[in-house]
Amino acid sequence: MKNIEDYKNEFKKKGLKLTGQRLKVLKVIQERPREHLSAEEIYSLVKEDDPGIGIATVYRTLSLLENMQLVKKIHLYDDYMRYEAVEPDEEHEHHHLICNYCGTIKDIHEDLLEDLEKNVEQKTGFQVHNHRVLLFGTCKSCALENK
């Protein structure tokens, strides 16, 4: 996980300034790596610390952070785009388990599709660079409740 100095350097390399509001948006995402926050949720959390921030600033900041490859936008299962910090050492996007009952989202970091990617390339010549997998089902807690 990157620290503030790392972020400052990333911005400096791009000729941009890491403003207080940009940093607050980054921190909200970084401090909640498993929450898969929407822009509106990020806005609410940042607003607690900075009541003067506007939703448009949050959207612009998220767009900038996505272009800088510091955060990624993900579409999981609802009508919201969600955001999470980019993990620098991650070769592929991680997978998500989504509970149909409570909506809990769990990350799976193992790359479970290497054999499939190799098979696809061998059979079709198509080179897979990345993939995104969403698995829907019942989480352990809901399964125990519904027994």
C-alpha positions, -999 to +999 in steps of 0.1 A: +000+000+000+013+034-009+020+062+016+014+099+013+049+105+000+044+079-027+013+097-038+030+131-038+057+117-061+031+102-084+014+136-087+047+154-091+057+131-120+025+141-138+030+178-131+000+178-108-005+190-072-018+166-045-043+190-029-058+184+005-091+173-011-075+149-035-055+134-006-087+130+015-104+111-013-074+089-017-072+082+020-109+073+022-104+046-005-071+034+009-083+031+044-113+010+033-098-016+009-126-041+012-156-018+011-158-011-027-172+024-022-194+043-046-186+079-055-215+090-033-202+069-003-167+084-008-183+119-009-202+113+024-170+101+041-148+129+029-176+155+037-174+144+074-138+157+074-142+185+049-178+199+048-169+223+020-161+196-006-186+192-034-197+160-051-183+173-084-149+176-069-151+140-057-161+129-092-133+149-109-108+135-083-119+099-089-116+104-126-081+118-122-070+091-098-083+065-122-064+080-151-033+080-129-040+043-122-041+049-085-077+037-082-098+015-104-134+017-112-153-015-109-189-025-117-200-053-095-237-061-094-257-029-088-262+003-107-232+020-090-196+022-102-174+015-072-138+023-065-109+006-049-072+013-046-049-002-072-026-027-057+008-021-073+020-058-072-013-072-086-008-087-120-045-093-127-076-078-112-087-098-082-120-116-082-151-108-062-175-131-043-209-114-040-236-127-016-271-127-032-287-123+003-268-096+022-247-081-006-214-087+011-185-085-013-153-105-006-121-102-026-102-133-038-066-125-047-055-158-061-053-159-099-075-189-105-076-186-143-040-191-155-048-225-170-079-211-188-059-182-202-032-205-215-058-228-231-075-198-247-042-186-262-033-220-274-066-227-291-074-192-305-042-172-304-059-146-283-036-132-257-054-125-224-040-094-206-065-092-178-098-106-166-126-098-142-146-125-124-177-120-103-190-150-085-225-148-070-238-171-043-244-173-005-218-162+020-210-183+050-230-162+074-262-162+053-258-199+047-257-206+084-287-183+091-308-200+064-303-236+075 
